[in-house]
């Protein structure tokens, strides 16, 4: 047994290990504690050691640094987020092209998001607004009596369509087949990644050929590529016809058009249009849907927030439902509510990086190449940062904003709230996520009442350093007697 232990321990951990137990030769207890008790492991570890710690996780170990080292992490070029995605999400496997395209060498996806989905872009908002309205009608219906929604389908469906209005454009945004394709891809891909992690690393390249989820991903990539080739070809034909007739070609304001117009479009390294669409869905769908789900649960649990939010939405959009960036920026209480919901889903770590060459902490400790590092996120629920940190206060960030604190807005990442990461890899989709969420919630709160099923208690499900919003939440809704506008 000790030989097994020695074989597994490739290198001695440089920081104290917080889940190393006597006689736990096969690390069963270490992994169990990590999976179900990580919050306490980290809290106790930092209290005891007062500095960086190591946590044993299935397949290896991870270094967690105190949040005081966030700025060091953000600016350190020896640490890389892309390498982490490459290794931890297996982006070289066939079928995972949608993941690979996020970090394609020409950076087409991230450059496009930074340029086109900034806080300034107004032109995309009407399409998002229109698709959110249509998706809500389709998924939540118009029954004026209380009825349960299908929790995952009827939240994912709205975010997916809101995003598609900007990602894939008018031809496919409302197409149920396309919606099913991208949603299934994201689900199968993340499931496949989880399954692959359960296998020893050397076997994964073989195992991936036999998992049903990876096989589904390969099929879906082929379908996405074929569909998007048709869209691109059709647009090229339209442009040619218009040019032949001396007319202006139709204009498109979506990710298909933006990436086609990218300077290196002719580059043979450029990912296919279908891969780009899948990449956008991989980055945008699960994250934003999780945020919507949690805020819906929190609003249902705090009905006292509903009227003030409705009033703020009414004032921001005016009686004519005038959607624009200024209107969204005026929804300060809503912004605070969404950020507060995000604060309490216990994502225990942030700024995950791979060490791509040996690096040195400010105190001189060397961290070797290949290490997996991240920072502790417990400032989000620390009594030193927040009053009554365990309780939900929708006004929390609004009050902090009015009191002159920094980084109080949803899109602002900081040491105390690093849910969007930071430094050169900071989430380039956060402005869009904010617009989508605000528009969804503006429609939902204006048109629907929401509540949790009587007696139902909901809590996020922790899984190691991460957590998912309650996947079985029972949300009931009813249509109010109000149409769009007011
Ligand atoms: C509430 C929703 C979202 C959350 C919580 C979120 C969170 C994150 C986080 C934590 C990172 C890693 C940053 C780092 O480690 O420094 C990230 C990266 C990224 N996000 Fe988001 N994200 C969200 C929505 C979106 C959306 C809507 C898009 C696309 C429109 C998007 C696109 C990306 C991309 C492309 C990256 C990779 C950046 C890079 O590697 O340089 N995200 N996101």
Boltz pocket constraint, residues with backbone or C-beta under 6 A from the ligand:
constraints:
  - pocket:
      binder: B
      contacts: [[A, 81], [A, 82], [A, 102], [A, 109], [A, 110], [A, 113], [A, 117], [A, 280], [A, 283], [A, 284], [A, 285], [A, 287], [A, 288], [A, 291], [A, 350], [A, 351], [A, 352], [A, 418], [A, 419], [A, 420], [A, 421], [A, 422], [A, 423], [A, 424], [A, 425], [A, 426], [A, 427], [A, 428], [A, 429], [A, 430], [A, 432], [A, 433]]
      max_distance: 6.0
